[in-house]
Amino acid sequence: MIELFDVFLLMLFAAACAWLWRGHGIRERALLLAKQHCAKLDIELLDGAVALRRLAWQRDARGHRRLARLYDFEFTVTGEQRLRGQISMFGQRLSSIELQPHPVLTPQPAPVATQGQSQVVQLEHWRNKTN
């Protein structure tokens, strides 16, 4: 015979499985948002992953305290050093993304050759000079 306590344990197990399944979906969303943020800043997300650091109570934009998932990730600007970033999520919604202080590389304009300064050697002229 099934007792009430057995039903309670089964419901508790089902709730824990559902919470873990939802947490996996939130982690995937956090990874997508971290990739987009890194692409926007022209930095590289390392390892292509975010890791759950902890659950914490944080204030949202309205000042209400809510349970947030805090994920850590690593990124690089120059390719030489690994820097840390943190993303916090309220369910599927982004709360904030924080990056460790890092150098900002300014893109250098590509050199443009003008007609007067061109140093292109035509293959036929080079062959005639060498023969």
N, C-alpha and C positions, 0 to 999 in steps of 0.2 A: 504494500500500500504506500502511496506517495503521501508524505506528510507536508505540512505547511512550511517547515524549515527547509525541506528539500526544494520546494518551489522557490523559496526565498534565495537559496544559494544559486539555483539555476538562473534566476532573474539577475542576481548580482553578477554572475559570470557573463551573461549576455550584455549587460550594461558596460562592463569593463571592456569587452571585445569591441563594442560599438564605439566607445570612447577612443580606444587605440586606433581603430580604423579611421575615424574622423581626424585624429591627430596626424596620421600619415598624409591625408589629403591637405591638411594645413601646412605640413612640412613641404610638400610639393609646391604649393602656392608661394611659400616663403622663398624657395629656391628660384622660382620663376621671377619673383620681384627683385631678388638680389642680382640675378643675371641682367635684368633690364637696367637696374641702377648702375651696375658696373659698366655696361655697354654705353650708357648715357655719359658717364664720366670718362670714358676711354681708358678704363683700367681693366685688368684681367682677373676674373674670379678663378681662384685656384681650386683644384680637386673637383670642381663642379658639384659641390655639396654644401649643405648647411647642417649643423648638428644642434639638437636641442640641448640647451645648457640648463635651463630650469623653468619652472612655472613661478610667476610672481604677480603680486597685486600691483597694478599701475593705474594712474589716472588717465582717463581718455580726454578728448578735446573738450568735453563738457565739464570735466572735473570729477566725474564719478569714478570710483575705484572698481576696476574690472580685472578679471584673471587674464593674464597675458602669457603667451609662450615666447621665450627668449631663445633665439637661435644665434649661433656663432658661425662665422665663415672667414676664410682667408682670401686676401687679394694681393696683387702686386702692381706696382706702377712701372718700375724699371726692369723687372724680371730678376733682380738680384736679392731682394728681401721680401719676406712674407709679413704682411701686415694683417691685423685683425679687424673685423667688422662685426656688427651686431644688428639683428633685425628683430623687432618685436611685433607680434601679431595678436590682435583681438579676434579670435575665431579666424575667419577668412579675410578679415580686414587688416590692412597695414596700419600699424601704430607709428613706428619710426624706424629709420635706418641710420646707424651711426658708424662712422669709419674712423679708424685710428689716424692721427695726423700723418699726412703723406705729402711728398713733393708733387707739385702740379707741373706737368710738362706742357710747355706751349708748343703747339705744332709749328714746325718750320715750313715756310712756303717752298714748294718745289721749284728748283731752278728752271727758268724759262730761257731757252736759247733764242736770240734774235737773229735775223738774217745777216746782219753785219758782223756779228761775233761768232758765227757758226764755224766750228773747226771740223766739219765732216769731210772726210777724204773719200772721193769717189774711187771706186775700185779700178776703173779703167785708167784714170790718171796715175794711180799708184803703180799699176802694172807697167805703164809706159816709162815711168821714171826708174823703175828697178831693172828694166831690160836694156 
